[in-house]
């Protein structure tokens, strides 16, 4: 028996804010979730799987029109024609209360109820699938506690949209522990909500414990969802632990290129290092178009140039990306977090300059201090008019993701100014 486990498709995700980025391949990125879903359907048909599981967040939210539903229905018809059933649950993004539009689902699609967990049995396969959809966006109860125990003699699968005990960057919805899941005696847990794929109990699989698996989303939508995205092809043979095979489905890939410029003596050296690393990223992308962010860090001689002319160097890196990437790479952003080389006179165990750098390093590395600064920004944002917090003219720290980058930039740029000021004080 074989099946596909997918989740977090976020079909027709609006991907707001792309217009801010110069040269962004907007249409290509906007169509990516549809093409990734088509790849999922194609994989199911090519591999002749017995069924497909979708563990929530098929949609990104309520449809703007019925085209989103019509597209999904057309893809399900392809599976129906191939005799492949689909079992799915709603998550926080497509919870029952958020969806005002709907279309009748094809006969091969089963959508689990949101009022309680229930079980669907695939008799010819000897499979029981247990699941429950989200009734509303913010499900804060441990709904896993109400899931039924395993059906004896069948291969039991749990379908659940959850953060487990919490996941960075994700709301703590349908929280539960691995023990809550293991006690039910299932053979596989197909989870959704966390966009990074992971096998929670990988070390225990095969010794009497079922795989507890986040398949991740099938298409990265921004730079915080970097790397290959797809689903798991799961093969089940009697007497053996399920075999998991990750299959990429994405059609546009995001990657971060982190450069340590400490060994480089000039901007030309940094660009040469970028060319070398980018070549490896392009080779690993298997021909997919790429959105790349470059992060340059380290104490280096090129710091003054980067700090003084960041826009110029952004364009230089864009030019290098275009040439080295053979037209397949779009540079989403260049982040310069370099620092000036230490003056030999400053490399002592005490002194105001060393203390200043230590304080700034502490702020950079301390999540607690950064959270305090972010909370202060949030308080400010609540007092500002909407036109400054939303849309294309929003302030650079108006969203959680942008505030992180903005704060990094401020900390990076303020150090040379303070150092120069202190140098003047010390010399006088």
C-alpha positions in Angstrom: 0.0 0.0 0.0 1.2 3.5 -0.8 -0.2 6.9 -0.1 0.8 10.6 -0.3 0.8 12.8 2.8 0.6 16.6 1.9 -0.5 19.7 3.8 -0.5 23.5 3.8 -1.1 23.9 0.1 -2.4 27.5 0.6 -3.9 27.5 -2.9 -3.9 30.9 -4.5 -2.2 32.5 -1.6 -2.2 36.2 -2.4 1.5 36.8 -1.6 1.0 40.4 -0.7 3.9 42.9 -1.0 5.6 41.4 -4.0 5.2 44.7 -5.9 7.7 46.3 -3.5 10.6 44.1 -4.8 12.2 45.3 -8.0 12.2 42.8 -10.8 10.1 40.3 -8.8 8.6 37.5 -11.1 5.2 38.2 -9.6 3.0 36.2 -11.9 5.4 33.2 -11.8 5.3 33.2 -8.0 1.5 33.8 -7.8 0.9 30.8 -10.0 3.3 28.6 -8.0 0.8 27.1 -5.6 -1.5 26.0 -8.4 1.4 24.4 -10.3 2.6 22.7 -7.2 -0.8 21.2 -6.6 -0.8 20.0 -10.2 2.5 18.3 -9.5 1.0 16.6 -6.4 -1.8 15.2 -8.5 0.6 14.2 -11.2 2.8 12.4 -8.7 -0.2 10.5 -7.2 -1.2 9.3 -10.7 2.3 8.4 -11.8 3.0 6.5 -8.6 -0.4 4.9 -8.7 -0.9 5.6 -5.0 -3.9 4.1 -3.1 -5.0 7.5 -1.6 -4.0 11.0 -0.9 -4.1 12.8 2.5 -4.3 16.6 2.9 -3.7 17.7 6.5 -5.3 21.1 6.5 -4.9 24.6 5.0 -5.7 23.5 1.4 -6.8 27.2 1.0 -5.2 30.3 2.3 -8.5 31.7 3.3 -11.9 32.6 1.9 -11.9 32.7 -1.9 -12.0 36.0 -3.8 -14.2 34.2 -6.3 -15.1 30.6 -7.3 -12.1 30.2 -9.6 -10.0 28.8 -6.7 -12.6 26.1 -5.9 -13.1 25.3 -9.6 -9.4 24.8 -10.0 -9.2 22.5 -7.0 -12.2 20.5 -8.3 -10.6 20.0 -11.7 -7.5 18.6 -10.1 -9.6 16.2 -7.9 -11.4 15.0 -11.1 -8.0 13.9 -12.4 -7.6 11.8 -9.3 -11.2 10.5 -9.5 -10.6 9.4 -13.1 -7.5 7.5 -11.8 -9.5 5.9 -9.0 -7.6 7.6 -6.2 -9.6 8.8 -3.2 -8.6 12.0 -1.2 -9.1 12.5 2.5 -8.7 16.0 3.9 -9.3 18.2 6.9 -9.6 21.9 7.3 -6.9 23.9 9.1 -6.8 27.4 10.6 -6.6 29.1 7.2 -9.5 27.3 5.7 -11.6 26.7 8.8 -15.3 26.2 8.3 -16.0 29.7 9.8 -13.6 31.4 7.4 -15.0 30.0 4.2 -18.1 31.8 2.9 -18.0 30.2 -0.5 -18.1 26.6 -1.4 -18.6 24.1 -4.2 -19.7 20.5 -4.1 -16.7 18.2 -3.8 -16.1 15.4 -6.3 -17.2 11.9 -5.2 -13.6 10.8 -4.5 -13.0 13.6 -1.9 -13.8 13.1 1.8 -13.8 16.2 4.0 -13.8 15.4 7.7 -16.4 17.1 9.9 -15.4 19.9 12.2 -17.7 19.1 15.1 -15.9 16.0 16.3 -13.3 13.5 15.2 -14.6 10.6 13.1 -13.2 7.6 11.2 -13.3 6.8 7.5 -12.6 3.2 6.6 -11.1 2.1 3.3 -12.2 -1.5 3.5 -10.4 -2.8 0.4 -7.1 -1.5 1.7 -7.6 -2.4 5.4 -7.1 1.3 6.4 -8.8 3.5 9.0 -8.3 7.2 8.8 -9.2 9.3 11.8 -9.5 13.1 11.6 -11.3 16.4 12.5 -11.4 19.7 10.7 -11.1 23.1 12.3 -14.5 24.8 13.0 -12.8 28.2 13.5 -9.4 29.7 12.9 -8.2 29.7 16.5 -8.7 26.1 17.8 -6.9 26.2 21.2 -8.3 22.9 22.6 -6.4 19.7 22.5 -8.7 18.0 20.0 -6.5 14.9 19.8 -7.8 13.9 23.2 -11.1 13.1 21.5 -9.7 11.0 18.7 -10.9 7.4 18.8 -8.5 4.6 19.6 -7.1 2.5 16.8 -9.4 0.0 15.0 -8.0 -3.5 15.6 -6.7 -5.3 12.5 -6.5 -2.2 10.3 -3.7 0.2 9.4 -4.7 3.3 11.4 -3.8 6.9 10.3 -4.4 10.1 12.3 -5.0 13.2 10.3 -4.5 16.4 12.4 -3.7 20.1 11.9 -1.6 21.0 15.0 1.4 22.9 16.3 2.0 20.0 18.8 3.7 21.6 21.8 4.5 24.8 19.8 6.5 25.7 16.7 8.4 29.0 16.0 6.5 31.2 13.5 3.2 29.3 13.9 0.2 29.9 16.2 -0.2 27.4 18.9 -3.3 25.7 17.5 -4.8 22.3 18.5 -1.9 21.9 20.9 -1.0 18.3 22.0 1.9 16.2 23.0 3.5 13.2 21.2 2.3 11.1 24.1 -1.3 12.2 23.4 -0.9 10.8 19.8 1.0 7.7 20.7 -1.5 6.5 23.3 -4.1 6.0 20.5 -2.2 3.2 18.9 -2.2 4.5 15.4 0.3 3.4 12.7 1.0 6.8 11.1 0.3 10.4 12.1 -0.2 12.8 9.1 0.2 16.3 10.5 -0.2 19.8 9.0 0.3 23.4 10.1 4.1 23.5 10.5 5.6 24.4 7.2 9.0 22.9 7.8 8.9 19.2 7.1 10.0 17.0 10.0 9.6 13.6 11.5 9.0 14.2 15.2 10.0 10.7 16.4 12.4 9.6 13.7 14.7 7.8 16.1 11.8 5.7 17.5 10.2 4.7 14.2 10.5 1.0 13.6 10.6 0.0 17.2 6.9 0.0 18.0 6.2 3.7 17.5 4.4 5.2 14.5 6.0 8.0 12.4 4.6 11.4 13.6 5.2 13.5 10.5 4.8 17.1 9.3 5.1 17.0 5.5 5.6 20.8 5.3 4.0 23.0 2.7 4.2 22.0 -1.0 5.4 25.4 -2.2 7.5 28.0 -0.5 5.7 31.4 -0.6 8.5 33.7 0.7 12.1 33.7 1.8 11.2 32.3 5.2 10.1 29.1 3.5 13.4 28.3 1.8 14.6 25.0 0.4 12.7 22.1 -1.3 9.0 21.8 -0.5 6.8 18.9 -1.3 5.1 15.8 0.2 5.9 12.4 1.5 5.3 9.2 -0.5 4.6 6.6 2.2 5.0 2.9 1.5 3.5 0.3 3.9 4.5 -3.3 3.9 3.3 -5.9 6.5 5.7 -6.4 9.3 7.8 -3.3 8.5 7.8 0.4 9.6 6.3 2.7 7.0 8.9 3.9 4.5 8.9 7.7 4.0 10.2 9.2 0.7 10.2 13.0 0.4 9.2 14.2 -3.0 9.7 17.9 -4.0 6.7 19.5 -5.7 7.7 23.2 -5.7 8.1 25.1 -9.0 9.8 28.2 -7.6 12.3 27.8 -4.8 13.6 30.2 -2.2 17.2 30.1 -0.8 19.3 32.1 1.5 23.0 32.6 0.6 25.0 33.4 3.7 28.4 34.9 3.1 31.1 35.3 5.8 33.2 38.1 4.4 35.8 38.0 7.1 38.3 36.3 4.8 37.7 38.8 2.0 39.9 41.8 1.4 37.7 43.7 -1.0 34.2 44.0 -2.5 35.5 42.1 -5.6 36.5 39.2 -3.3 33.0 39.2 -1.7 31.3 39.1 -5.2 33.6 36.3 -6.2 32.6 34.3 -3.1 28.9 35.0 -3.9 29.4 33.7 -7.5 30.9 30.5 -6.2 28.2 29.9 -3.6 25.4 30.8 -5.9 26.6 28.3 -8.5 26.2 25.6 -5.9 22.6 26.8 -5.0 21.6 26.8 -8.7 23.0 23.3 -9.3 21.1 22.0 -6.3 17.8 23.6 -7.5 17.3 21.0 -10.3 16.6 23.7 -12.9 13.9 25.5 -10.9 13.8 29.3 -10.9 15.1 30.8 -7.7 14.4 33.7 -5.3 17.6 34.3 -3.4 18.4 36.5 -0.4 22.1 37.2 0.2 23.2 37.9 3.8 26.8 39.3 4.1 28.3 39.3 7.5 31.7 39.4 9.2 34.4 42.0 10.0 35.9 43.0 6.7 37.6 45.7 4.7 34.6 46.0 2.5 32.3 47.1 5.3 32.7 50.8 4.7 31.7 50.4 1.0 28.6 48.3 1.9 27.5 50.7 4.7 28.0 53.8 2.6 26.3 52.6 -0.6 24.0 49.7 0.2 21.7 50.4 -2.8 24.6 50.4 -5.2 25.8 47.0 -3.9 22.3 45.6 -4.0 22.4 46.3 -7.7 25.9 44.8 -8.1 24.7 41.6 -6.4 21.6 41.6 -8.6 23.8 41.9 -11.7 26.0 39.1 -10.4 23.0 36.9 -9.7 21.6 37.5 -13.2 24.9 36.5 -14.8 25.8 33.6 -12.5 22.3 32.3 -12.4 21.9 32.2 -16.2 18.6 34.2 -15.9 17.0 31.8 -13.4 17.8 33.7 -10.3 16.0 36.8 -8.9 17.8 38.4 -6.0 15.0 39.1 -3.5 17.2 41.2 -1.1 20.8 41.9 0.0 21.3 42.2 3.7 24.7 43.7 4.8 25.5 42.8 8.4 29.2 43.4 8.1 31.4 45.2 10.6 34.6 47.2 10.3 37.8 45.4 11.0 39.0 45.8 14.6 41.7 48.4 15.1 44.7 46.7 16.8 44.6 49.4 19.5 41.0 48.4 20.3 41.7 44.6 20.8 42.1 44.9 24.5 40.2 43.3 27.4 38.6 46.6 28.5 37.7 50.0 27.2 34.5 51.7 26.1 34.7 50.5 22.4 34.9 46.9 23.4 32.1 47.4 25.9 29.9 49.0 23.2 30.5 46.2 20.8 29.7 43.7 23.5 26.4 45.4 24.3 25.4 45.5 20.6 26.4 41.9 20.2 24.2 41.0 23.2 21.2 42.7 21.7 21.8 40.9 18.3 22.0 37.5 20.0 19.4 37.8 22.7 15.9 36.9 21.7 14.6 38.4 25.0 16.1 41.8 24.3 15.0 41.7 20.6 11.5 40.8 21.7 11.5 43.9 24.1 12.5 46.1 21.2 9.8 44.5 18.9 7.2 45.0 21.6 8.1 48.7 21.7 7.6 48.9 17.9 4.3 47.1 18.2 3.1 49.7 20.7 4.1 52.5 18.3 2.4 50.8 15.3 -0.9 50.7 17.1 -0.8 54.5 17.4 -0.1 55.1 13.7 -2.6 55.6 10.9 -3.4 52.6 8.7 -1.7 54.0 5.6 1.6 53.7 7.5 1.1 50.1 8.7 -0.4 48.5 5.6 0.0 48.5 1.8 2.9 49.5 -0.3 3.7 52.6 1.8 3.9 50.8 5.1 6.8 51.5 7.4 9.7 48.9 7.1 8.9 47.5 10.5 5.1 47.2 10.1 5.0 43.4 10.0 6.7 40.8 12.2 8.8 39.5 9.3 9.9 43.0 8.1 10.6 44.2 11.7 13.2 41.5 12.1 15.1 42.6 9.0 14.7 46.3 9.9 16.0 45.8 13.4 19.0 43.9 12.1 19.8 46.7 9.7 19.5 49.4 12.5 21.8 47.4 14.8 24.2 46.9 12.0 24.3 50.6 10.9 24.3 52.2 14.3 27.6 50.5 15.4 30.0 52.3 13.1 28.3 55.6 14.0 28.7 55.0 17.8 32.2 53.7 17.4 33.3 56.8 15.4 31.7 59.0 18.1 33.4 57.2 20.9 36.7 57.3 19.0 36.4 61.1 18.9 35.6 61.2 22.6 38.6 59.0 23.4 41.0 61.0 21.2 39.9 64.4 22.7 
